[in-house]
Each structure stands twice: as structure tokens, then as C-alpha cells.
């Protein structure tokens, strides 16, 4: 069992139930999936950028990334319907918890001048989204063979939650948020 999954069931769930005043374990907030998305707008001009993004995202997640295609044609952007413009990967179960553990312990400490993630990026359903400027933070990526630097979005989908409960869950996992400064 993944370290964070074991920690969730042994420590975090009981702490959440106590702090959020939840009586039923099934109603406790739980991480359902992690979605990684790379939007490759330059893929219209250079098909190699999309192929490189799919390859890098597959290396990062450990599973095959899916190419996302344009739904509509937009003449101003020289975009046609059904043309590949990005890629995504959805992580669930064991792989999801292992990725979260790697993100917190290995990848985030490699980010230069990091001061914590925003606490306001939660939506109404309690899902949390963040962006990384480039994929080179991940140790799976060989910097010598990296052709294109590409940013990515990471969304943590949390079930049975709201903003406050999701923040508490992510904090208990050890996710580094910005410290709120008190104004005098």
C-alpha cells in the first residue's frame, strides 16, 4: 500500500472526522483522482511539440497520456476541429497516491524560490488546481534530451468535500501552502 494511502486511512480520516464533525466514514472527504493536463498551443505549427508532450507526460505519470483535440475551428488561431492541441492523464488508486507522495517529497522541493501554493485555488466542490511552469522539475525527464519546455496543470479532485474540508485534507497530506500573513 502507498505510504500516503496508509496515512489517510490510519491518521488523516480520523482527524478530518473530528475537525469537520463528520460521523460517518463514508462522508469523509477523500482524494478521488489527480488529472494532469498539458495544453500545447504550439502543436498547430509543430507536431513534434505534441509528441514530446505526450512522451514527457507518460514518463511523469507512468501511464499513457491521451491526446486532447480541438472541439471547434477558430480561424484567428489557425485551429481546425479535431486537431490535437494537448494531452492529459488521469491517475486513480495506488498510482495516484504514489504520484502525490512524489510531488510533495521530491518535485516541489526542486522548484526554485518556492514559497507555497495559493490557498484560494479551491473551487466550490472542493477540487484544487495548480500550475507548474515546466516539466523539468520531474526527475523522470532527462534534461539533456528535453526539446521543448512545457507547463502543466494539476487538478486534485476531492469527493464529499467543500473548500474548507479540502484545504484541511491537503494540509494533512503535507501539501505546502502559503502562510497567511496577519495584517496589523
MODELLER restraints for C-alpha pairs under 7 A, 6 or more apart:
rsr = mdl.restraints
at = mdl.atoms
rsr.add(forms.Gaussian(group=physical.xy_distance, feature=features.Distance(at['CA:2:A'], at['CA:94:A']), mean=6.30, stdev=0.5))
rsr.add(forms.Gaussian(group=physical.xy_distance, feature=features.Distance(at['CA:2:A'], at['CA:97:A']), mean=6.21, stdev=0.5))
rsr.add(forms.Gaussian(group=physical.xy_distance, feature=features.Distance(at['CA:2:A'], at['CA:98:A']), mean=5.98, stdev=0.5))
rsr.add(forms.Gaussian(group=physical.xy_distance, feature=features.Distance(at['CA:4:A'], at['CA:97:A']), mean=6.01, stdev=0.5))
rsr.add(forms.Gaussian(group=physical.xy_distance, feature=features.Distance(at['CA:4:A'], at['CA:101:A']), mean=6.48, stdev=0.5))
rsr.add(forms.Gaussian(group=physical.xy_distance, feature=features.Distance(at['CA:5:A'], at['CA:97:A']), mean=6.07, stdev=0.5))
rsr.add(forms.Gaussian(group=physical.xy_distance, feature=features.Distance(at['CA:12:A'], at['CA:172:A']), mean=6.32, stdev=0.5))
rsr.add(forms.Gaussian(group=physical.xy_distance, feature=features.Distance(at['CA:13:A'], at['CA:28:A']), mean=6.83, stdev=0.5))
rsr.add(forms.Gaussian(group=physical.xy_distance, feature=features.Distance(at['CA:17:A'], at['CA:23:A']), mean=6.65, stdev=0.5))
rsr.add(forms.Gaussian(group=physical.xy_distance, feature=features.Distance(at['CA:17:A'], at['CA:28:A']), mean=6.43, stdev=0.5))
rsr.add(forms.Gaussian(group=physical.xy_distance, feature=features.Distance(at['CA:20:A'], at['CA:165:A']), mean=6.91, stdev=0.5))
rsr.add(forms.Gaussian(group=physical.xy_distance, feature=features.Distance(at['CA:22:A'], at['CA:28:A']), mean=6.67, stdev=0.5))
rsr.add(forms.Gaussian(group=physical.xy_distance, feature=features.Distance(at['CA:27:A'], at['CA:160:A']), mean=6.04, stdev=0.5))
rsr.add(forms.Gaussian(group=physical.xy_distance, feature=features.Distance(at['CA:28:A'], at['CA:160:A']), mean=6.41, stdev=0.5))
rsr.add(forms.Gaussian(group=physical.xy_distance, feature=features.Distance(at['CA:29:A'], at['CA:158:A']), mean=6.53, stdev=0.5))
rsr.add(forms.Gaussian(group=physical.xy_distance, feature=features.Distance(at['CA:29:A'], at['CA:159:A']), mean=5.60, stdev=0.5))
rsr.add(forms.Gaussian(group=physical.xy_distance, feature=features.Distance(at['CA:29:A'], at['CA:160:A']), mean=4.84, stdev=0.5))
rsr.add(forms.Gaussian(group=physical.xy_distance, feature=features.Distance(at['CA:29:A'], at['CA:161:A']), mean=5.17, stdev=0.5))
rsr.add(forms.Gaussian(group=physical.xy_distance, feature=features.Distance(at['CA:29:A'], at['CA:165:A']), mean=6.84, stdev=0.5))
rsr.add(forms.Gaussian(group=physical.xy_distance, feature=features.Distance(at['CA:29:A'], at['CA:166:A']), mean=6.98, stdev=0.5))
rsr.add(forms.Gaussian(group=physical.xy_distance, feature=features.Distance(at['CA:30:A'], at['CA:158:A']), mean=5.54, stdev=0.5))
rsr.add(forms.Gaussian(group=physical.xy_distance, feature=features.Distance(at['CA:30:A'], at['CA:159:A']), mean=5.31, stdev=0.5))
rsr.add(forms.Gaussian(group=physical.xy_distance, feature=features.Distance(at['CA:30:A'], at['CA:160:A']), mean=6.88, stdev=0.5))
rsr.add(forms.Gaussian(group=physical.xy_distance, feature=features.Distance(at['CA:31:A'], at['CA:157:A']), mean=6.15, stdev=0.5))
rsr.add(forms.Gaussian(group=physical.xy_distance, feature=features.Distance(at['CA:31:A'], at['CA:158:A']), mean=4.50, stdev=0.5))
rsr.add(forms.Gaussian(group=physical.xy_distance, feature=features.Distance(at['CA:31:A'], at['CA:159:A']), mean=6.26, stdev=0.5))
rsr.add(forms.Gaussian(group=physical.xy_distance, feature=features.Distance(at['CA:32:A'], at['CA:92:A']), mean=6.76, stdev=0.5))
rsr.add(forms.Gaussian(group=physical.xy_distance, feature=features.Distance(at['CA:32:A'], at['CA:157:A']), mean=5.63, stdev=0.5))
rsr.add(forms.Gaussian(group=physical.xy_distance, feature=features.Distance(at['CA:32:A'], at['CA:158:A']), mean=5.41, stdev=0.5))
rsr.add(forms.Gaussian(group=physical.xy_distance, feature=features.Distance(at['CA:32:A'], at['CA:159:A']), mean=5.91, stdev=0.5))
rsr.add(forms.Gaussian(group=physical.xy_distance, feature=features.Distance(at['CA:33:A'], at['CA:90:A']), mean=6.80, stdev=0.5))
rsr.add(forms.Gaussian(group=physical.xy_distance, feature=features.Distance(at['CA:33:A'], at['CA:91:A']), mean=5.61, stdev=0.5))
rsr.add(forms.Gaussian(group=physical.xy_distance, feature=features.Distance(at['CA:33:A'], at['CA:92:A']), mean=4.86, stdev=0.5))
rsr.add(forms.Gaussian(group=physical.xy_distance, feature=features.Distance(at['CA:33:A'], at['CA:96:A']), mean=6.61, stdev=0.5))
rsr.add(forms.Gaussian(group=physical.xy_distance, feature=features.Distance(at['CA:33:A'], at['CA:156:A']), mean=6.22, stdev=0.5))
rsr.add(forms.Gaussian(group=physical.xy_distance, feature=features.Distance(at['CA:33:A'], at['CA:157:A']), mean=5.32, stdev=0.5))
rsr.add(forms.Gaussian(group=physical.xy_distance, feature=features.Distance(at['CA:34:A'], at['CA:90:A']), mean=5.83, stdev=0.5))
rsr.add(forms.Gaussian(group=physical.xy_distance, feature=features.Distance(at['CA:34:A'], at['CA:91:A']), mean=5.12, stdev=0.5))
rsr.add(forms.Gaussian(group=physical.xy_distance, feature=features.Distance(at['CA:34:A'], at['CA:92:A']), mean=6.73, stdev=0.5))
rsr.add(forms.Gaussian(group=physical.xy_distance, feature=features.Distance(at['CA:34:A'], at['CA:96:A']), mean=6.35, stdev=0.5))
rsr.add(forms.Gaussian(group=physical.xy_distance, feature=features.Distance(at['CA:34:A'], at['CA:154:A']), mean=6.93, stdev=0.5))
rsr.add(forms.Gaussian(group=physical.xy_distance, feature=features.Distance(at['CA:34:A'], at['CA:155:A']), mean=5.64, stdev=0.5))
rsr.add(forms.Gaussian(group=physical.xy_distance, feature=features.Distance(at['CA:34:A'], at['CA:156:A']), mean=4.71, stdev=0.5))
rsr.add(forms.Gaussian(group=physical.xy_distance, feature=features.Distance(at['CA:34:A'], at['CA:157:A']), mean=6.12, stdev=0.5))
rsr.add(forms.Gaussian(group=physical.xy_distance, feature=features.Distance(at['CA:35:A'], at['CA:89:A']), mean=5.83, stdev=0.5))
rsr.add(forms.Gaussian(group=physical.xy_distance, feature=features.Distance(at['CA:35:A'], at['CA:90:A']), mean=4.47, stdev=0.5))
rsr.add(forms.Gaussian(group=physical.xy_distance, feature=features.Distance(at['CA:35:A'], at['CA:91:A']), mean=6.24, stdev=0.5))
rsr.add(forms.Gaussian(group=physical.xy_distance, feature=features.Distance(at['CA:35:A'], at['CA:154:A']), mean=5.74, stdev=0.5))
rsr.add(forms.Gaussian(group=physical.xy_distance, feature=features.Distance(at['CA:35:A'], at['CA:155:A']), mean=5.14, stdev=0.5))
rsr.add(forms.Gaussian(group=physical.xy_distance, feature=features.Distance(at['CA:35:A'], at['CA:156:A']), mean=6.66, stdev=0.5))
rsr.add(forms.Gaussian(group=physical.xy_distance, feature=features.Distance(at['CA:36:A'], at['CA:88:A']), mean=5.48, stdev=0.5))
rsr.add(forms.Gaussian(group=physical.xy_distance, feature=features.Distance(at['CA:36:A'], at['CA:89:A']), mean=5.31, stdev=0.5))
rsr.add(forms.Gaussian(group=physical.xy_distance, feature=features.Distance(at['CA:36:A'], at['CA:90:A']), mean=6.43, stdev=0.5))
rsr.add(forms.Gaussian(group=physical.xy_distance, feature=features.Distance(at['CA:36:A'], at['CA:152:A']), mean=6.85, stdev=0.5))
rsr.add(forms.Gaussian(group=physical.xy_distance, feature=features.Distance(at['CA:36:A'], at['CA:153:A']), mean=5.77, stdev=0.5))
rsr.add(forms.Gaussian(group=physical.xy_distance, feature=features.Distance(at['CA:36:A'], at['CA:154:A']), mean=4.63, stdev=0.5))
rsr.add(forms.Gaussian(group=physical.xy_distance, feature=features.Distance(at['CA:36:A'], at['CA:155:A']), mean=6.55, stdev=0.5))
rsr.add(forms.Gaussian(group=physical.xy_distance, feature=features.Distance(at['CA:37:A'], at['CA:87:A']), mean=5.92, stdev=0.5))
rsr.add(forms.Gaussian(group=physical.xy_distance, feature=features.Distance(at['CA:37:A'], at['CA:88:A']), mean=4.29, stdev=0.5))
rsr.add(forms.Gaussian(group=physical.xy_distance, feature=features.Distance(at['CA:37:A'], at['CA:89:A']), mean=6.66, stdev=0.5))
rsr.add(forms.Gaussian(group=physical.xy_distance, feature=features.Distance(at['CA:37:A'], at['CA:152:A']), mean=5.59, stdev=0.5))
rsr.add(forms.Gaussian(group=physical.xy_distance, feature=features.Distance(at['CA:37:A'], at['CA:153:A']), mean=5.15, stdev=0.5))
rsr.add(forms.Gaussian(group=physical.xy_distance, feature=features.Distance(at['CA:37:A'], at['CA:154:A']), mean=6.47, stdev=0.5))
rsr.add(forms.Gaussian(group=physical.xy_distance, feature=features.Distance(at['CA:38:A'], at['CA:86:A']), mean=5.49, stdev=0.5))
rsr.add(forms.Gaussian(group=physical.xy_distance, feature=features.Distance(at['CA:38:A'], at['CA:87:A']), mean=5.35, stdev=0.5))
rsr.add(forms.Gaussian(group=physical.xy_distance, feature=features.Distance(at['CA:38:A'], at['CA:88:A']), mean=6.21, stdev=0.5))
rsr.add(forms.Gaussian(group=physical.xy_distance, feature=features.Distance(at['CA:38:A'], at['CA:151:A']), mean=6.48, stdev=0.5))
rsr.add(forms.Gaussian(group=physical.xy_distance, feature=features.Distance(at['CA:38:A'], at['CA:152:A']), mean=4.63, stdev=0.5))
rsr.add(forms.Gaussian(group=physical.xy_distance, feature=features.Distance(at['CA:38:A'], at['CA:153:A']), mean=6.46, stdev=0.5))
rsr.add(forms.Gaussian(group=physical.xy_distance, feature=features.Distance(at['CA:39:A'], at['CA:85:A']), mean=6.30, stdev=0.5))
rsr.add(forms.Gaussian(group=physical.xy_distance, feature=features.Distance(at['CA:39:A'], at['CA:86:A']), mean=4.31, stdev=0.5))
rsr.add(forms.Gaussian(group=physical.xy_distance, feature=features.Distance(at['CA:39:A'], at['CA:87:A']), mean=6.60, stdev=0.5))
rsr.add(forms.Gaussian(group=physical.xy_distance, feature=features.Distance(at['CA:40:A'], at['CA:50:A']), mean=6.32, stdev=0.5))
rsr.add(forms.Gaussian(group=physical.xy_distance, feature=features.Distance(at['CA:40:A'], at['CA:85:A']), mean=5.29, stdev=0.5))
rsr.add(forms.Gaussian(group=physical.xy_distance, feature=features.Distance(at['CA:40:A'], at['CA:86:A']), mean=4.77, stdev=0.5))
rsr.add(forms.Gaussian(group=physical.xy_distance, feature=features.Distance(at['CA:41:A'], at['CA:85:A']), mean=5.76, stdev=0.5))
rsr.add(forms.Gaussian(group=physical.xy_distance, feature=features.Distance(at['CA:43:A'], at['CA:49:A']), mean=5.51, stdev=0.5))
rsr.add(forms.Gaussian(group=physical.xy_distance, feature=features.Distance(at['CA:43:A'], at['CA:50:A']), mean=5.39, stdev=0.5))
rsr.add(forms.Gaussian(group=physical.xy_distance, feature=features.Distance(at['CA:43:A'], at['CA:85:A']), mean=5.89, stdev=0.5))
rsr.add(forms.Gaussian(group=physical.xy_distance, feature=features.Distance(at['CA:44:A'], at['CA:79:A']), mean=6.93, stdev=0.5))
rsr.add(forms.Gaussian(group=physical.xy_distance, feature=features.Distance(at['CA:49:A'], at['CA:148:A']), mean=6.79, stdev=0.5))
rsr.add(forms.Gaussian(group=physical.xy_distance, feature=features.Distance(at['CA:50:A'], at['CA:86:A']), mean=6.57, stdev=0.5))
rsr.add(forms.Gaussian(group=physical.xy_distance, feature=features.Distance(at['CA:54:A'], at['CA:65:A']), mean=5.71, stdev=0.5))
rsr.add(forms.Gaussian(group=physical.xy_distance, feature=features.Distance(at['CA:54:A'], at['CA:87:A']), mean=6.10, stdev=0.5))
rsr.add(forms.Gaussian(group=physical.xy_distance, feature=features.Distance(at['CA:56:A'], at['CA:141:A']), mean=6.77, stdev=0.5))
rsr.add(forms.Gaussian(group=physical.xy_distance, feature=features.Distance(at['CA:57:A'], at['CA:65:A']), mean=6.19, stdev=0.5))
rsr.add(forms.Gaussian(group=physical.xy_distance, feature=features.Distance(at['CA:58:A'], at['CA:64:A']), mean=4.93, stdev=0.5))
rsr.add(forms.Gaussian(group=physical.xy_distance, feature=features.Distance(at['CA:58:A'], at['CA:65:A']), mean=5.25, stdev=0.5))
rsr.add(forms.Gaussian(group=physical.xy_distance, feature=features.Distance(at['CA:59:A'], at['CA:140:A']), mean=6.28, stdev=0.5))
rsr.add(forms.Gaussian(group=physical.xy_distance, feature=features.Distance(at['CA:60:A'], at['CA:138:A']), mean=6.83, stdev=0.5))
rsr.add(forms.Gaussian(group=physical.xy_distance, feature=features.Distance(at['CA:60:A'], at['CA:140:A']), mean=6.11, stdev=0.5))
rsr.add(forms.Gaussian(group=physical.xy_distance, feature=features.Distance(at['CA:65:A'], at['CA:87:A']), mean=6.19, stdev=0.5))
rsr.add(forms.Gaussian(group=physical.xy_distance, feature=features.Distance(at['CA:65:A'], at['CA:88:A']), mean=5.47, stdev=0.5))
rsr.add(forms.Gaussian(group=physical.xy_distance, feature=features.Distance(at['CA:65:A'], at['CA:89:A']), mean=4.88, stdev=0.5))
rsr.add(forms.Gaussian(group=physical.xy_distance, feature=features.Distance(at['CA:66:A'], at['CA:87:A']), mean=5.33, stdev=0.5))
rsr.add(forms.Gaussian(group=physical.xy_distance, feature=features.Distance(at['CA:66:A'], at['CA:88:A']), mean=5.37, stdev=0.5))
rsr.add(forms.Gaussian(group=physical.xy_distance, feature=features.Distance(at['CA:66:A'], at['CA:89:A']), mean=6.26, stdev=0.5))
rsr.add(forms.Gaussian(group=physical.xy_distance, feature=features.Distance(at['CA:67:A'], at['CA:84:A']), mean=6.19, stdev=0.5))
rsr.add(forms.Gaussian(group=physical.xy_distance, feature=features.Distance(at['CA:67:A'], at['CA:86:A']), mean=5.80, stdev=0.5))
rsr.add(forms.Gaussian(group=physical.xy_distance, feature=features.Distance(at['CA:67:A'], at['CA:87:A']), mean=4.24, stdev=0.5))
rsr.add(forms.Gaussian(group=physical.xy_distance, feature=features.Distance(at['CA:67:A'], at['CA:88:A']), mean=6.61, stdev=0.5))
rsr.add(forms.Gaussian(group=physical.xy_distance, feature=features.Distance(at['CA:68:A'], at['CA:84:A']), mean=5.68, stdev=0.5))
rsr.add(forms.Gaussian(group=physical.xy_distance, feature=features.Distance(at['CA:68:A'], at['CA:85:A']), mean=6.08, stdev=0.5))
rsr.add(forms.Gaussian(group=physical.xy_distance, feature=features.Distance(at['CA:68:A'], at['CA:86:A']), mean=5.05, stdev=0.5))
rsr.add(forms.Gaussian(group=physical.xy_distance, feature=features.Distance(at['CA:68:A'], at['CA:87:A']), mean=5.09, stdev=0.5))
rsr.add(forms.Gaussian(group=physical.xy_distance, feature=features.Distance(at['CA:68:A'], at['CA:88:A']), mean=6.98, stdev=0.5))
rsr.add(forms.Gaussian(group=physical.xy_distance, feature=features.Distance(at['CA:69:A'], at['CA:82:A']), mean=5.03, stdev=0.5))
rsr.add(forms.Gaussian(group=physical.xy_distance, feature=features.Distance(at['CA:69:A'], at['CA:83:A']), mean=5.19, stdev=0.5))
rsr.add(forms.Gaussian(group=physical.xy_distance, feature=features.Distance(at['CA:69:A'], at['CA:84:A']), mean=4.23, stdev=0.5))
rsr.add(forms.Gaussian(group=physical.xy_distance, feature=features.Distance(at['CA:69:A'], at['CA:85:A']), mean=5.55, stdev=0.5))
rsr.add(forms.Gaussian(group=physical.xy_distance, feature=features.Distance(at['CA:69:A'], at['CA:86:A']), mean=6.92, stdev=0.5))
rsr.add(forms.Gaussian(group=physical.xy_distance, feature=features.Distance(at['CA:70:A'], at['CA:81:A']), mean=5.24, stdev=0.5))
rsr.add(forms.Gaussian(group=physical.xy_distance, feature=features.Distance(at['CA:70:A'], at['CA:82:A']), mean=5.03, stdev=0.5))
rsr.add(forms.Gaussian(group=physical.xy_distance, feature=features.Distance(at['CA:70:A'], at['CA:83:A']), mean=5.51, stdev=0.5))
rsr.add(forms.Gaussian(group=physical.xy_distance, feature=features.Distance(at['CA:70:A'], at['CA:84:A']), mean=6.37, stdev=0.5))
rsr.add(forms.Gaussian(group=physical.xy_distance, feature=features.Distance(at['CA:70:A'], at['CA:85:A']), mean=6.34, stdev=0.5))
rsr.add(forms.Gaussian(group=physical.xy_distance, feature=features.Distance(at['CA:71:A'], at['CA:81:A']), mean=5.45, stdev=0.5))
rsr.add(forms.Gaussian(group=physical.xy_distance, feature=features.Distance(at['CA:71:A'], at['CA:82:A']), mean=6.18, stdev=0.5))
rsr.add(forms.Gaussian(group=physical.xy_distance, feature=features.Distance(at['CA:72:A'], at['CA:80:A']), mean=6.69, stdev=0.5))
rsr.add(forms.Gaussian(group=physical.xy_distance, feature=features.Distance(at['CA:72:A'], at['CA:81:A']), mean=4.81, stdev=0.5))
rsr.add(forms.Gaussian(group=physical.xy_distance, feature=features.Distance(at['CA:73:A'], at['CA:79:A']), mean=5.39, stdev=0.5))
rsr.add(forms.Gaussian(group=physical.xy_distance, feature=features.Distance(at['CA:73:A'], at['CA:80:A']), mean=4.22, stdev=0.5))
rsr.add(forms.Gaussian(group=physical.xy_distance, feature=features.Distance(at['CA:73:A'], at['CA:81:A']), mean=4.71, stdev=0.5))
rsr.add(forms.Gaussian(group=physical.xy_distance, feature=features.Distance(at['CA:74:A'], at['CA:80:A']), mean=6.43, stdev=0.5))
rsr.add(forms.Gaussian(group=physical.xy_distance, feature=features.Distance(at['CA:104:A'], at['CA:175:A']), mean=6.24, stdev=0.5))
rsr.add(forms.Gaussian(group=physical.xy_distance, feature=features.Distance(at['CA:107:A'], at['CA:137:A']), mean=5.82, stdev=0.5))
rsr.add(forms.Gaussian(group=physical.xy_distance, feature=features.Distance(at['CA:107:A'], at['CA:138:A']), mean=5.84, stdev=0.5))
rsr.add(forms.Gaussian(group=physical.xy_distance, feature=features.Distance(at['CA:110:A'], at['CA:137:A']), mean=6.14, stdev=0.5))
rsr.add(forms.Gaussian(group=physical.xy_distance, feature=features.Distance(at['CA:111:A'], at['CA:137:A']), mean=6.64, stdev=0.5))
rsr.add(forms.Gaussian(group=physical.xy_distance, feature=features.Distance(at['CA:115:A'], at['CA:178:A']), mean=6.21, stdev=0.5))
rsr.add(forms.Gaussian(group=physical.xy_distance, feature=features.Distance(at['CA:116:A'], at['CA:176:A']), mean=5.27, stdev=0.5))
rsr.add(forms.Gaussian(group=physical.xy_distance, feature=features.Distance(at['CA:116:A'], at['CA:177:A']), mean=4.47, stdev=0.5))
rsr.add(forms.Gaussian(group=physical.xy_distance, feature=features.Distance(at['CA:116:A'], at['CA:178:A']), mean=4.24, stdev=0.5))
rsr.add(forms.Gaussian(group=physical.xy_distance, feature=features.Distance(at['CA:117:A'], at['CA:176:A']), mean=6.32, stdev=0.5))
rsr.add(forms.Gaussian(group=physical.xy_distance, feature=features.Distance(at['CA:117:A'], at['CA:177:A']), mean=4.57, stdev=0.5))
rsr.add(forms.Gaussian(group=physical.xy_distance, feature=features.Distance(at['CA:117:A'], at['CA:178:A']), mean=5.49, stdev=0.5))
rsr.add(forms.Gaussian(group=physical.xy_distance, feature=features.Distance(at['CA:118:A'], at['CA:177:A']), mean=6.07, stdev=0.5))
rsr.add(forms.Gaussian(group=physical.xy_distance, feature=features.Distance(at['CA:118:A'], at['CA:178:A']), mean=5.91, stdev=0.5))
rsr.add(forms.Gaussian(group=physical.xy_distance, feature=features.Distance(at['CA:119:A'], at['CA:177:A']), mean=6.25, stdev=0.5))
rsr.add(forms.Gaussian(group=physical.xy_distance, feature=features.Distance(at['CA:119:A'], at['CA:178:A']), mean=6.82, stdev=0.5))
rsr.add(forms.Gaussian(group=physical.xy_distance, feature=features.Distance(at['CA:121:A'], at['CA:128:A']), mean=5.76, stdev=0.5))
rsr.add(forms.Gaussian(group=physical.xy_distance, feature=features.Distance(at['CA:121:A'], at['CA:129:A']), mean=5.91, stdev=0.5))
rsr.add(forms.Gaussian(group=physical.xy_distance, feature=features.Distance(at['CA:122:A'], at['CA:128:A']), mean=4.56, stdev=0.5))
rsr.add(forms.Gaussian(group=physical.xy_distance, feature=features.Distance(at['CA:122:A'], at['CA:129:A']), mean=6.82, stdev=0.5))
rsr.add(forms.Gaussian(group=physical.xy_distance, feature=features.Distance(at['CA:122:A'], at['CA:163:A']), mean=5.83, stdev=0.5))
rsr.add(forms.Gaussian(group=physical.xy_distance, feature=features.Distance(at['CA:123:A'], at['CA:163:A']), mean=6.79, stdev=0.5))
rsr.add(forms.Gaussian(group=physical.xy_distance, feature=features.Distance(at['CA:124:A'], at['CA:162:A']), mean=6.30, stdev=0.5))
rsr.add(forms.Gaussian(group=physical.xy_distance, feature=features.Distance(at['CA:124:A'], at['CA:163:A']), mean=6.39, stdev=0.5))
rsr.add(forms.Gaussian(group=physical.xy_distance, feature=features.Distance(at['CA:125:A'], at['CA:161:A']), mean=6.24, stdev=0.5))
rsr.add(forms.Gaussian(group=physical.xy_distance, feature=features.Distance(at['CA:125:A'], at['CA:162:A']), mean=5.32, stdev=0.5))
rsr.add(forms.Gaussian(group=physical.xy_distance, feature=features.Distance(at['CA:125:A'], at['CA:163:A']), mean=6.99, stdev=0.5))
rsr.add(forms.Gaussian(group=physical.xy_distance, feature=features.Distance(at['CA:126:A'], at['CA:158:A']), mean=6.18, stdev=0.5))
rsr.add(forms.Gaussian(group=physical.xy_distance, feature=features.Distance(at['CA:126:A'], at['CA:161:A']), mean=5.31, stdev=0.5))
rsr.add(forms.Gaussian(group=physical.xy_distance, feature=features.Distance(at['CA:126:A'], at['CA:162:A']), mean=4.25, stdev=0.5))
rsr.add(forms.Gaussian(group=physical.xy_distance, feature=features.Distance(at['CA:126:A'], at['CA:163:A']), mean=4.52, stdev=0.5))
rsr.add(forms.Gaussian(group=physical.xy_distance, feature=features.Distance(at['CA:126:A'], at['CA:166:A']), mean=5.35, stdev=0.5))
rsr.add(forms.Gaussian(group=physical.xy_distance, feature=features.Distance(at['CA:127:A'], at['CA:156:A']), mean=5.65, stdev=0.5))
rsr.add(forms.Gaussian(group=physical.xy_distance, feature=features.Distance(at['CA:127:A'], at['CA:157:A']), mean=4.74, stdev=0.5))
rsr.add(forms.Gaussian(group=physical.xy_distance, feature=features.Distance(at['CA:127:A'], at['CA:158:A']), mean=5.37, stdev=0.5))
rsr.add(forms.Gaussian(group=physical.xy_distance, feature=features.Distance(at['CA:128:A'], at['CA:155:A']), mean=5.69, stdev=0.5))
rsr.add(forms.Gaussian(group=physical.xy_distance, feature=features.Distance(at['CA:128:A'], at['CA:156:A']), mean=5.11, stdev=0.5))
rsr.add(forms.Gaussian(group=physical.xy_distance, feature=features.Distance(at['CA:128:A'], at['CA:157:A']), mean=6.75, stdev=0.5))
rsr.add(forms.Gaussian(group=physical.xy_distance, feature=features.Distance(at['CA:129:A'], at['CA:154:A']), mean=5.68, stdev=0.5))
rsr.add(forms.Gaussian(group=physical.xy_distance, feature=features.Distance(at['CA:129:A'], at['CA:155:A']), mean=4.29, stdev=0.5))
rsr.add(forms.Gaussian(group=physical.xy_distance, feature=features.Distance(at['CA:129:A'], at['CA:156:A']), mean=6.25, stdev=0.5))
rsr.add(forms.Gaussian(group=physical.xy_distance, feature=features.Distance(at['CA:130:A'], at['CA:153:A']), mean=5.80, stdev=0.5))
rsr.add(forms.Gaussian(group=physical.xy_distance, feature=features.Distance(at['CA:130:A'], at['CA:154:A']), mean=5.40, stdev=0.5))
rsr.add(forms.Gaussian(group=physical.xy_distance, feature=features.Distance(at['CA:130:A'], at['CA:155:A']), mean=6.52, stdev=0.5))
rsr.add(forms.Gaussian(group=physical.xy_distance, feature=features.Distance(at['CA:131:A'], at['CA:152:A']), mean=5.72, stdev=0.5))
rsr.add(forms.Gaussian(group=physical.xy_distance, feature=features.Distance(at['CA:131:A'], at['CA:153:A']), mean=4.39, stdev=0.5))
rsr.add(forms.Gaussian(group=physical.xy_distance, feature=features.Distance(at['CA:131:A'], at['CA:154:A']), mean=6.12, stdev=0.5))
rsr.add(forms.Gaussian(group=physical.xy_distance, feature=features.Distance(at['CA:132:A'], at['CA:151:A']), mean=5.54, stdev=0.5))
rsr.add(forms.Gaussian(group=physical.xy_distance, feature=features.Distance(at['CA:132:A'], at['CA:152:A']), mean=5.39, stdev=0.5))
rsr.add(forms.Gaussian(group=physical.xy_distance, feature=features.Distance(at['CA:132:A'], at['CA:153:A']), mean=6.40, stdev=0.5))
rsr.add(forms.Gaussian(group=physical.xy_distance, feature=features.Distance(at['CA:133:A'], at['CA:150:A']), mean=6.98, stdev=0.5))
rsr.add(forms.Gaussian(group=physical.xy_distance, feature=features.Distance(at['CA:133:A'], at['CA:151:A']), mean=4.37, stdev=0.5))
rsr.add(forms.Gaussian(group=physical.xy_distance, feature=features.Distance(at['CA:133:A'], at['CA:152:A']), mean=6.70, stdev=0.5))
rsr.add(forms.Gaussian(group=physical.xy_distance, feature=features.Distance(at['CA:134:A'], at['CA:149:A']), mean=5.66, stdev=0.5))
rsr.add(forms.Gaussian(group=physical.xy_distance, feature=features.Distance(at['CA:134:A'], at['CA:150:A']), mean=4.94, stdev=0.5))
rsr.add(forms.Gaussian(group=physical.xy_distance, feature=features.Distance(at['CA:134:A'], at['CA:151:A']), mean=4.20, stdev=0.5))
rsr.add(forms.Gaussian(group=physical.xy_distance, feature=features.Distance(at['CA:134:A'], at['CA:152:A']), mean=6.83, stdev=0.5))
rsr.add(forms.Gaussian(group=physical.xy_distance, feature=features.Distance(at['CA:135:A'], at['CA:149:A']), mean=6.70, stdev=0.5))
rsr.add(forms.Gaussian(group=physical.xy_distance, feature=features.Distance(at['CA:135:A'], at['CA:150:A']), mean=6.04, stdev=0.5))
rsr.add(forms.Gaussian(group=physical.xy_distance, feature=features.Distance(at['CA:135:A'], at['CA:151:A']), mean=6.16, stdev=0.5))
rsr.add(forms.Gaussian(group=physical.xy_distance, feature=features.Distance(at['CA:136:A'], at['CA:143:A']), mean=6.72, stdev=0.5))
rsr.add(forms.Gaussian(group=physical.xy_distance, feature=features.Distance(at['CA:158:A'], at['CA:166:A']), mean=6.84, stdev=0.5))
